[in-house]
Amino acid sequence: MTRTIKLGNRVVGDGHPTYIIAEIGINHNGNLKITKEMIQAARKSGADAVKFQKRTPDLCVPPDQKAKMRETPWGYISYLDYREKVEFGEKDYAEIDRFCKELGIDWFASAWDIPSVDFLEKFEPAAFKVPSAALTDLELLKHMRGTGRPVIASTGMSTMEQIRAAVKTIGKENLLITHCTSAYPCPPEELNLRMIPKLKAEFDVPVGYSGHEVGLIPSVVAVGMGAVLVERHFTLDRAMWGSDQAASVEPVGFTRLVKYIRTTELSLGDGEKRVYDSELSSLKKLRRVGGWLSEDTR
């Protein structure tokens, strides 16, 4: 069975180019100007899509966390107030939608709650992303599936039983699963990239990789292990304020990542052994017959 899904105008899956997502998330720190600079930089780097995170803070912030105070770019404020500061409203997303269409890049968001799904649906996003933290929120999964849009489900901090329950709830049609370990940044020994072929074998749907590591190598290796989508956190400057910045990739690095992934795709080939035209001169000069080199190489 061919594992494919359509995201925007792209078919994503086995035999197709890797779909590469620059996860802006909340690295924009609530600043639309910075957001547009990030979208432009992601497009220039070769990303196929940018992704955001959409929450209804009053629903998503645990009650015992709401009043906790923290230092932020807006001063010493409560955690709930901070979460409100980094959320964009309808006017902001309308501009994001317009700008992405102008540049020719897909966009969508991780929706953390049902009102956020309804909010995003107005913009007809390329997909809905299930954040790892919400994989066990079955009502949210049903609501996403009810939109009829593609669903990308991230599997960080989840057991196989929880993943099976989520897949059963969503259904396999128009579903892509991303292997993920929810540590920021994630140490190499916990990336567990061998889960990619395991997920593909069990669920028979397209499988991608959402990486939070420092560096580029594991994300490229993930493609070699069968990931058809790669998502990495993206930032203009890792020194910017924010909890996700340290596990993010800057534009120069993201350009390299795209280049390495495209080279990896070419290198994987089709698994059929053949003698290439580029080998023929070496074949003529170096092929051993009966234990001896050909006459012109002695």
N, C-alpha and C positions, 0 to 999 in steps of 0.2 A: 504494500500500500504506500502511495506517495504521500508524505506528510507535508502539507502546504496550508498556508493561510494568506489572505490578502490584507495588507496594511496600506491604506492610501491607494496609490496606483501600482504598488509593488506586490508581486507574489513572493512570499517568504517560505522557505522550506528546503528540503533536500534538492540539490541540483540547481539552486538559485543563489545569487550573491547574498552574502551575509547582510542582514539589515542592522545598521549601526545607529544606536541611540545615544545622544548626548543628554544625560540626565541633569537638567538644570535644577530640578527639585526646588529647594528654598535658598539656593546659593545666591539668588538675586537680592536677598535681604529686603524684599518688599519694594524694590526700586525698579520702576518700569524702564527707565533709561538704561540701566545696567542690564536688564533682561533683554532688551533689543540688541545691545552690544553682544551679549552672549549668543543669541540666536544667529546673528550675523557671523560671529566667529565659528560657531558650530557648522554652519552651512559651508563656510570657506574651508573648514577642516575636512569636509567630505562626509559629514553625518547625514543619514537619511531622515532623521527625526530628532526633535527635541521633546523632552518630557518634563512635566511639572508635577507638583503634589498639591492636591486640593482637599482641604479639611473644613469642617464646621467646628471651630475650636471648642465651643461650649459642649459639643458631643464627644470630641476626641480626646480632650485633655482630662485625665483622671481627676476625680474630685479632690483627692489629697494633694494634687500637684498644682491646682489652679492658683492658689494664693501664694505659692512659694516665690520668693523674690530672686531675681538674678540680674547680673550686669549685662546690658545690651547696648547696641549703638544708640538706642533711644533713652538711655539712662537706666537707673535701677528700678525695674518694674516687675510686676508679677508674671509668672510663666504664661498665664492665660492672655494677658495683655501683649506679651511678646508674640504669641501665636497669632493673635489678631493682626499684629503689625506686618507679618510676612504673608498674609493672605491677600490675594488680588480679588477685586470685585468684578462685576459684569463688564463695566466700561474698560477695565484693564485687559480682561480676556478678549474682548472684542478687538482691541488693538493688537494683541498678540496674534489672534486669528488672522487679522488683515495682513500683518507684517509677515507671518509665515507663508501665507498664500503668495504674497508679493515676491518672496525669495524662492518659492518652490520647495519648501521643506515641510514635512509632516509634523504635526504636534498632537500630543494627547497628555493625559495626566493620570497619576495614581489617585483614585478616589477612595477616601478613607471612611465615608459614610454615605447613607442613602441620599440625603439632600445634596451632597456634592456630586453624585451621579446625575441627579436631575439638573443641577446647575450646568454641568459640563455638556450634557446632552443637547442643550440649546445650540452649541457650536458644531455639532456633528463631528466629533473627534475621530481620528483614524482608528482608535481602539480605546478600551478601558483597561487600566492596569490595576490588578489586585496587589496592594502592598503586602509584603510578607506578614506584617503584623495582623492583617485582616483576613488571612487565608482561612481561618476557622470561623469567620462571621458568615454563616451560610445564608442568612437573609440578605446580606449585602451582595453575595455572589449571585443569588437568584435575581436580584434587582438589576444587576449589570447584565445578566443573560437576557433579561426581559427587554433590553433596549435593542437587541438584535445585532449589536456591534461585536467585532472581534474582542476577545478577552485574553489578556496576558496575565498569567498568574505566577507570582513570585513565591518561592518555596523556602525562604530563609526561616530559621528557627522553627522548622516543622518536622514532624515525624512522617514516615511513609504512610502510616494510617491516616494522618491528617490530610496528606496530599491526595490519597485515594478518595477520601470523603469529599474534598473540594472538587475533584474531577467529576465525581458522580453527580454532584449538585449542579455544576456548570454544564456538563455534557462535553463531549469531545469535539463537536462541530464548532469550527471557528475559534478554537482554543490553542494557545501556545503557552507552554510551561517554561519558566526560567529557573535554572538551578541557581542557588544563591546561598551565601552564608552571611548572616546579618551582624557582622562585626565591622566597625569603622575606625581605622582600617582593619582589614582581615589579614591575620598572619598566614603565610603560605601553607603551613601544615594543616590549616583548617579549610582550605579552598575546596578540596575533595572533588576535583574535576572529573573523576571517574563516575560521578553520579550522572553526567550528561548522557552517555550511552545507556546507562541503566534506566533512566527516565524514558528515553526513546523506546527502549525495548518493552517496558511494561505498559506504557500508555498509548504508544503508536500515534503521537501527535508531534508537531514541531516542538523542538526544545532549544531554548536559548540559554544565555549566561548573563547574569547580572552581577558584575564584579565590584568589590569594594577594596581590592588590594592596592598596595602602593606599587607603581610600575606597570609595565605593559605586557610582559611575557605571558602571565597566566591567561589573559584575555585572548591572546593570539593562539595559545595552546588549546583553549576551549574550542576554537573554530576547527582545529585539527582533530578534536575529539567528537565533532559532530554538531556543535552549536550553530544554529542558523540565524541567530540574533545575538548581538552583543550590546549590552548597556553599561555605560560607565558614567559616574558622576563627573560633571563638567564645571569648570570655573575659569574666570579670567585670570585669577591670581590666588594661589593656595594660601597666601598670607591674609586674605580677606577674612572678616569675622564670620564665624558660623561653624557648627559642629560637623558638617559634612565636607568642609574644605580640604582637610588633610587627606581624605581618601578620593579626592577629585583629580582630574587630569586637566592641565592647562592647554590652550589652543595648539601650541607647538607640539606637545606630546600627543594630543588627539590626532593631529595630522599624521604623525608617525604611526599611531595605532591603526588608522584607516589604511595606510600604505602597507603595513605589515600584514593586516588581515587580507587585503587584496592579493598580496604576494603568496600568502599561505593557500588561498583558494586556487590559484594557478598551480601551485606546487603539488597539491593533493592528487590531481589527475583523476582518472576514471578506474584505476585498479586493474586495467588490462595490460599485460606485459607485451611490449612491442620493441622492435629495433627502430630507433629514430634516425632520420636522415642525417642529423648532426653527429651520429655515431659512426657513419659509414667509413669516413677516412680513418678513424681509429681501428675500425674492424679490419680494414684492408691491411693496415700496417702492423697491428699487434695481435691479431687472432692466432692462437696456438693450434696447430694441427698435429696430432700424433706426438705431442710433447715438444714440438719444435716451433719456433717462430717462423712466420712466412719469410720467404727468401730476402725481401728488401729490408728486414729488420735485424738480420744476423750481424 
